[in-house]
C-alpha cells in the first residue's frame, strides 16, 4: 500500500512523493515494471527516465532500471502530478526574474497569467515563457526536456507573486522534499471580507474536490474526504468590512487559502469562485454599493498575493528568503478602503 502523500492532482505542489514498502511475498521483479504496476497511468518509459535522473530511491539509495525489488525494500518515487501531457512550445514573453543561478529560478508572476498548459490554456502560459528563456541559455535543450520538471509548485492564474522553479532534476527532487517536509516558507497577503474577533488563528480541515461541482474545492472538517490542509493567519490591518491578513501555508492544497477563508466566513475580496465577488459585509445602500463595485473594478480578481518565499538552496544549503511588493491593483484597492473608512467612518 502507498503511504499517504503530500500532493494531489492540480494543487499547488506539482510533485508527488510516493512511499512504497515492498510486501513480504513479493517475487523478484525489475523496479521499472514494479512501479508501472503500482503507479496509475505511468508508462515504463517515463518510469525509466525518472530512475535515470535520480527520482527513484530504494532504501535511500539510487538504483538502475534493472534493479530487482525484494521484500522489505522501501521505495521513494517522485513524479509530476499533472495527469495531462502537453507539448511545451517555447514562447517569448517578459519574465520578472527575482533571482537565478544554475539550480533555481525565482519569478514574480503577475495576476492573470496561467502557470502551466492545461485544458483551455494550451499555450501562452508561464511555462511556455520559461521554456523560451531557458532555450536561449541552452540551445541544445531538447523540446521534451524543457521545463515540466522545473515547476515544483504553482499559484492560481489570478494570484500574483513569487514562484520557485528548479533548473535541474536534482534540484527539483530536493525542493520537492522541502515542500513535502513543510520546510518551505510561503506567506501570502490577502484582503478578505469581514472583521476577525482574534488577531491570529489556524484553519484546519481537509480540502478536496467539491462533491457536486468538480471544478471547485471544499473543506471537509471530519477528514473523511480530501487531504489535510493547514493555514495559519494573522491580522495585519482592520478596515471594518474588510481585513488585510497574512496567511502562511503549512500544506499546499488546490485553492487552499481561498477555500479555507470561505469556510470560516471570510471569502477573499472579489473571489468569484468562493463568493467574494458580491457585498458580503455591510448594508447595501447606493453609495456603499457603488464604492464596492468601484473596488471590484480596481482589482478585477481575488485579492491574493504570494509575498514571501523561503527555502534551502538545493546545492549550497544556504537559506534563501525572497519578498515581493504588493502589485498596483492590490495597493490601490487597500488605499481606497483606507480612505473610505477615514472619510465615512464605517462602524464594524
VMD Tcl script that draws the C-alpha trace (Angstrom):
set ca {
  {0.00 0.00 0.00}
  {1.15 3.53 -0.73}
  {1.60 5.78 2.26}
  {-0.47 8.97 2.35}
  {1.19 11.53 0.11}
  {1.51 15.28 0.42}
  {0.36 16.08 -3.08}
  {-2.68 15.59 -5.27}
  {-3.54 16.44 -8.87}
  {-3.86 20.12 -9.64}
  {-2.74 21.53 -6.34}
  {-0.01 23.98 -5.55}
  {2.83 21.47 -5.25}
  {3.44 19.82 -8.58}
  {5.48 16.81 -7.47}
  {4.04 13.73 -5.83}
  {6.23 11.78 -3.44}
  {5.18 8.14 -3.27}
  {6.41 5.95 -0.46}
  {6.04 2.21 -1.08}
  {7.16 -0.66 1.11}
  {7.52 -3.90 -0.82}
  {5.33 -6.69 0.55}
  {6.82 -9.80 2.18}
  {5.58 -12.11 -0.56}
  {6.89 -10.06 -3.48}
  {8.74 -12.07 -6.14}
  {11.93 -10.51 -7.58}
  {10.82 -8.00 -10.24}
  {12.54 -5.18 -12.12}
  {11.77 -1.92 -10.39}
  {10.54 -0.24 -13.57}
  {7.94 -2.99 -14.04}
  {7.08 -2.95 -10.33}
  {6.40 0.80 -10.34}
  {4.48 0.63 -13.60}
  {2.08 -1.76 -11.86}
  {1.81 0.47 -8.79}
  {1.54 3.96 -10.28}
  {-1.64 4.83 -12.15}
  {-1.19 5.95 -15.78}
  {2.59 5.58 -15.56}
  {4.43 4.35 -18.63}
  {7.55 2.26 -18.40}
  {9.48 4.84 -20.41}
  {8.50 7.60 -18.01}
  {9.47 5.50 -15.00}
  {12.83 4.64 -16.55}
  {13.50 8.32 -17.18}
  {12.64 9.10 -13.56}
  {15.07 6.40 -12.41}
  {17.80 7.74 -14.72}
  {17.57 11.26 -13.27}
  {17.53 10.08 -9.66}
  {13.83 10.45 -8.87}
  {13.58 6.89 -7.53}
  {15.34 5.73 -4.38}
  {15.42 2.27 -2.83}
  {16.42 2.18 0.82}
  {17.64 5.78 0.36}
  {19.99 4.83 -2.49}
  {19.87 5.42 -6.24}
  {19.23 2.35 -8.39}
  {19.08 1.42 -12.07}
  {16.03 0.28 -14.02}
  {17.14 -3.34 -13.88}
  {17.26 -3.40 -10.07}
  {15.03 -6.18 -8.77}
  {12.88 -5.30 -5.81}
  {12.82 -7.61 -2.82}
  {10.57 -7.93 0.24}
  {11.03 -5.11 2.72}
  {12.51 -2.61 0.25}
  {11.47 0.97 0.95}
  {10.90 2.82 -2.33}
  {10.56 6.59 -2.67}
  {9.46 7.79 -6.11}
  {8.80 11.33 -7.34}
  {6.50 12.16 -10.24}
  {4.73 15.25 -11.51}
  {1.08 15.47 -10.54}
  {-0.47 16.69 -13.79}
  {-2.27 13.79 -15.47}
  {-2.40 15.62 -18.80}
  {0.58 15.89 -21.09}
  {1.15 18.92 -23.28}
  {3.98 19.72 -25.62}
  {5.77 22.74 -24.22}
  {6.23 25.21 -27.07}
  {8.73 27.99 -26.22}
  {7.11 31.44 -26.42}
  {8.81 34.76 -25.89}
  {7.28 36.80 -23.08}
  {8.52 39.21 -20.40}
  {9.57 37.49 -17.17}
  {10.07 39.25 -13.86}
  {13.04 37.23 -12.59}
  {13.80 37.94 -8.93}
  {16.72 35.53 -8.59}
  {18.52 32.98 -10.73}
  {21.55 30.69 -10.56}
  {22.45 27.31 -12.06}
  {19.94 25.46 -9.86}
  {16.90 27.63 -9.18}
  {14.80 30.39 -10.63}
  {12.51 32.67 -8.61}
  {9.90 34.56 -10.63}
  {7.38 37.21 -9.64}
  {4.22 36.20 -11.54}
  {1.61 38.80 -12.47}
  {-2.07 38.14 -11.93}
  {-3.85 36.80 -15.00}
  {-1.03 34.54 -16.18}
  {-1.64 30.78 -16.14}
  {1.36 28.81 -14.84}
  {1.17 25.59 -16.86}
  {-0.60 24.48 -20.07}
  {-3.86 22.68 -19.50}
  {-7.35 22.31 -20.82}
  {-8.31 25.67 -22.34}
  {-4.77 27.02 -21.97}
  {-2.53 25.06 -24.36}
  {-0.08 27.94 -24.69}
  {0.60 31.48 -23.50}
  {1.47 30.19 -20.03}
  {4.38 30.99 -17.75}
  {5.97 27.64 -18.54}
  {5.94 28.49 -22.25}
  {7.80 31.70 -21.44}
  {10.31 29.92 -19.22}
  {10.92 27.34 -21.94}
  {11.84 30.14 -24.35}
  {14.08 31.77 -21.76}
  {15.95 28.54 -20.99}
  {16.20 27.64 -24.66}
  {18.10 30.89 -25.23}
  {20.51 29.89 -22.45}
  {20.88 26.29 -23.62}
  {20.05 25.96 -27.36}
  {20.93 22.27 -27.21}
  {17.97 21.53 -24.92}
  {15.56 19.04 -26.46}
  {11.93 20.20 -26.62}
  {10.94 17.30 -24.37}
  {13.49 18.43 -21.77}
  {12.00 21.88 -21.46}
  {10.63 22.56 -18.08}
  {8.00 20.45 -16.65}
  {10.45 19.17 -14.09}
  {11.15 22.78 -13.14}
  {7.69 23.50 -11.75}
  {7.82 22.34 -8.15}
  {4.74 24.36 -7.23}
  {2.33 26.82 -8.77}
  {-0.16 29.53 -7.90}
  {-3.57 30.26 -9.40}
  {-3.95 32.27 -12.59}
  {-5.35 35.28 -10.73}
  {-2.96 35.10 -7.79}
  {0.14 37.26 -8.13}
  {3.53 36.73 -6.53}
  {6.56 34.52 -6.11}
  {7.12 31.15 -7.78}
  {10.06 28.79 -7.38}
  {11.43 26.70 -10.24}
  {14.18 24.11 -10.42}
  {16.65 24.22 -13.30}
  {17.73 20.60 -12.92}
  {16.16 17.28 -11.98}
  {18.39 17.08 -8.92}
  {17.21 20.48 -7.69}
  {13.59 19.53 -8.43}
  {13.86 16.43 -6.24}
  {15.47 18.37 -3.39}
  {12.86 21.12 -3.50}
  {10.03 18.57 -3.71}
  {11.40 17.08 -0.48}
  {11.30 20.50 1.16}
  {7.66 21.02 0.18}
  {6.84 17.54 1.46}
  {8.59 18.23 4.78}
  {6.85 21.63 5.20}
  {10.18 23.49 5.35}
  {9.36 25.94 2.54}
  {8.13 29.30 3.89}
  {5.15 30.60 1.95}
  {3.34 33.71 3.13}
  {0.51 35.37 1.27}
  {-1.22 38.72 1.70}
  {-4.99 38.65 1.26}
  {-7.82 41.14 1.58}
  {-10.85 39.29 2.88}
  {-14.41 40.16 3.76}
  {-15.37 40.75 7.39}
  {-13.72 41.53 10.70}
  {-11.97 38.97 12.93}
  {-12.53 38.65 16.66}
  {-8.99 37.35 17.16}
  {-5.60 38.63 15.98}
  {-4.40 35.28 14.63}
  {-5.53 31.72 14.22}
  {-5.16 28.37 12.49}
  {-7.62 26.97 9.96}
  {-7.71 23.18 9.62}
  {-9.96 20.85 7.70}
  {-9.29 18.52 4.81}
  {-9.54 20.08 1.35}
  {-10.85 18.08 -1.60}
  {-12.94 18.36 -4.73}
  {-16.49 19.56 -4.18}
  {-18.84 16.59 -4.26}
  {-21.15 18.22 -6.83}
  {-19.09 20.92 -8.54}
  {-15.83 19.25 -9.51}
  {-14.04 22.40 -10.64}
  {-14.01 23.90 -7.15}
  {-12.77 22.74 -3.77}
  {-14.48 22.31 -0.43}
  {-13.49 21.81 3.21}
  {-14.27 18.55 4.99}
  {-13.71 19.08 8.73}
  {-14.20 15.44 9.67}
  {-11.31 14.37 7.45}
  {-13.20 11.59 5.71}
  {-12.58 13.12 2.29}
  {-9.82 15.22 0.76}
  {-6.40 15.74 2.30}
  {-5.13 17.52 5.37}
  {-4.79 21.27 4.95}
  {-3.48 23.79 7.50}
  {-3.43 27.58 7.09}
  {-2.06 29.98 9.71}
  {-3.37 33.55 9.52}
  {-2.55 36.84 11.21}
  {-4.48 40.12 11.06}
  {-2.41 42.94 9.57}
  {-4.98 45.70 9.31}
  {-8.66 46.00 10.11}
  {-10.80 48.08 7.75}
  {-14.18 47.26 9.25}
  {-15.98 45.40 6.49}
  {-12.72 44.01 5.10}
  {-9.48 42.86 6.75}
  {-5.93 42.59 5.47}
  {-4.42 39.31 6.60}
  {-1.19 37.38 6.23}
  {-1.65 33.68 5.51}
  {1.13 31.15 5.98}
  {0.73 27.77 4.33}
  {1.67 24.64 6.21}
  {0.29 22.48 3.40}
  {-0.37 23.32 -0.24}
  {-3.77 22.21 -1.49}
  {-5.66 23.50 -4.50}
  {-7.20 26.90 -3.66}
  {-6.27 26.29 -0.01}
  {-6.31 29.88 1.26}
  {-9.37 30.78 -0.78}
  {-11.46 27.80 0.34}
  {-10.24 27.93 3.96}
  {-11.16 31.62 4.23}
  {-14.58 30.96 2.77}
  {-15.01 28.12 5.25}
  {-14.59 30.46 8.23}
  {-16.81 33.15 6.70}
  {-14.13 35.45 5.26}
  {-14.12 34.97 1.48}
  {-11.35 36.74 -0.38}
  {-12.38 40.10 -1.77}
  {-13.65 39.71 -5.35}
  {-13.17 35.93 -5.41}
  {-15.82 34.97 -7.96}
  {-15.35 31.25 -7.26}
  {-15.87 31.33 -3.50}
  {-18.45 34.06 -3.02}
  {-16.26 37.13 -2.62}
  {-17.47 38.94 -5.76}
  {-20.55 40.39 -4.05}
  {-21.15 42.55 -1.00}
  {-20.63 40.09 1.84}
  {-20.48 42.55 4.74}
  {-22.18 45.89 5.18}
  {-25.59 47.37 4.49}
  {-26.32 47.61 0.78}
  {-27.11 51.25 0.18}
  {-26.44 53.09 -3.05}
  {-23.19 54.87 -2.21}
  {-21.62 51.89 -0.44}
  {-22.64 49.56 -3.26}
  {-21.08 51.89 -5.82}
  {-17.90 52.10 -3.73}
  {-17.57 48.31 -3.59}
  {-18.23 47.97 -7.32}
  {-15.50 50.56 -7.96}
  {-13.18 48.45 -5.80}
  {-14.02 45.37 -7.87}
  {-13.05 47.34 -10.97}
  {-9.73 48.41 -9.45}
  {-8.83 44.82 -8.51}
  {-10.69 42.61 -11.00}
  {-9.52 39.33 -9.41}
  {-9.34 37.74 -5.98}
  {-7.10 39.87 -3.76}
  {-4.30 37.41 -3.03}
  {-0.55 37.88 -3.41}
  {2.26 35.39 -2.75}
  {4.56 37.79 -0.96}
  {7.21 35.69 0.81}
  {9.09 32.59 -0.31}
  {11.83 30.89 1.70}
  {13.70 27.65 1.05}
  {17.05 25.93 1.49}
  {19.19 26.15 -1.62}
  {19.46 22.62 -3.10}
  {23.23 22.90 -3.67}
  {24.73 25.37 -1.19}
  {22.23 24.53 1.62}
  {22.04 28.25 2.35}
  {18.66 29.52 3.50}
  {17.12 31.78 0.84}
  {14.34 34.28 1.52}
  {12.54 36.48 -1.03}
  {9.75 39.03 -0.74}
  {7.60 40.73 -3.34}
  {5.84 44.09 -3.07}
  {2.08 44.16 -3.45}
  {1.09 44.70 -7.09}
  {-0.51 48.04 -8.06}
  {-4.09 46.70 -8.16}
  {-3.98 45.48 -4.56}
  {-2.09 48.58 -3.38}
  {-4.73 50.82 -4.92}
  {-7.55 48.66 -3.53}
  {-6.19 48.87 0.02}
  {-5.63 52.63 -0.22}
  {-9.20 53.09 -1.42}
  {-10.59 51.18 1.57}
  {-8.41 53.16 3.98}
  {-9.60 56.44 2.51}
  {-13.22 55.32 2.58}
  {-13.04 54.33 6.23}
  {-11.34 57.54 7.25}
  {-13.80 59.60 5.25}
  {-17.01 57.75 6.01}
  {-16.29 56.37 9.46}
  {-17.82 52.94 8.88}
  {-18.53 51.09 12.12}
  {-17.62 47.40 12.42}
}
mol new
graphics top color blue
foreach p $ca { graphics top sphere $p radius 0.5 }
foreach p [lrange $ca 0 end-1] q [lrange $ca 1 end] { graphics top cylinder $p $q radius 0.2 }
display resetview
